[in-house]
Amino acid sequence: MTNRNHYYLSIADLARARGSDPALSWSGAGPGDFAAALQEALRSRTLFEHWCAKQPDPDAVDPSLGATDGQAQVQARVADLHVEVDVLTVLPMSLLRQRLNWLIGAAWQLRDVRPG
């Protein structure tokens, strides 16, 4: 059985955090919207399938890159002048990083990882 992990992230300027591809990028208004978008990106293949369709040879994309966690949970809140995000998932950091980069680019920072 795969272990669940808490990934603790920080986003300095969520209002300006966007991925490089507008078709995949998050376009919400605040921490709650971002948490919902990231949770959906971890629970479903929708964002992955949009990205995959944009690749030169979608059939050549490794299907394991589209892994999901139907029980993933994401919470985000404003703390001081940044947004703190808590992600609970069985997905590895490589897939969490992939989804974060599609949604908000490099605007996030991993603060800690702990068993869930």
N, C-alpha and C positions, 0 to 999 in steps of 0.2 A: 504494500500500500504506500502511496506517495504521501509525504508529509506536507502539511500546510505550513506556510511561512507568512509572517507579517513583514511587509516591506514598508519602511517609514521613509517618506519622501518629503522634500521641501521644494516649493516653487516660489521664486522671489517675486515675479511679476505675472501673475496669472492673466491679468487683463491683456497682456501683449503676447502671451505664450501661444504660439501657433506652429503647426507642422509646416514643412516646406511645400507640401502639395495641398492646395486649398480643397481639393476634392476629398481628402482624407482627414484634414485638419479639424480640430475642435473649434466650434464657433459659439460657445455658450457665454453666459454672463457672469458666472460666479462659481464658488467652490462646489455648491450642490449640483450644478449643471455639469461641471467637470467630473465629479465623482460618478454621476449617472452615466456619462459618456464612456469613462474608462471601465466601469463595471460592465457595461454592455459590450465593450470591445474584448473583454476577457471572457465573458459568458457565451458570446455568439461568434459565428464565423463571418458576420456581415462585413466588418471593416477589413478583415483579411481578404475576403472575396473581392472587395472593391480594389484593394491593392494588387491582388493577383491578376485581375483582369487588365491592369495597366502594364503588366510585364510583357516583354517581347515574345516570350513563349510561356504562357500561363500553364500549359500542361507539364512543363519541365520544373515547375516550382515544387519544392519538397513539401508534401502535404502535412508533415509534422509541424511546419511553421504556422499552421492554422489551428493548432490544438486549442481547446477551450476548457474552461472550468465553470461549469454551471452553478457552482456554489460560491464563486468569487464574491468578495465583499469589498467595497471601497467607500471610505469616509474621507471627507475633506473639510477643513475649517480654517478660518482666518486666525492667525496667531501673530501678534505684533504686526509687522509689515510684510509678512509672507503667508503662504498657504501651506499648511501641513496636511499630508495625505497618508492615510493608513490603508494598505492593500493587504487583504488576506486571501491567499490563493495557493493552489498546488502547482501552478505553472512556474517554470524556472525563470530566473531573472532575465535570461536572454529573450524570452517571449514578452515579458512585462516591458522590457526596454524597447522592443520592437513596437509595441502598441503605443507606449508613451511617445516615442519619437514620431510616429505617424500623427498623433493627436496634437502634441505641443512642441515638437522638435526637441532641442537640447535645453529647454528652459527648466528642467528639473534636476534635483540632486538627491541621490540615495543617502540617507542619514544612518540607517540601521536595518538589520535583518534579524528577526528572532523567530524561533519555532512558534507555530500557531496552535 
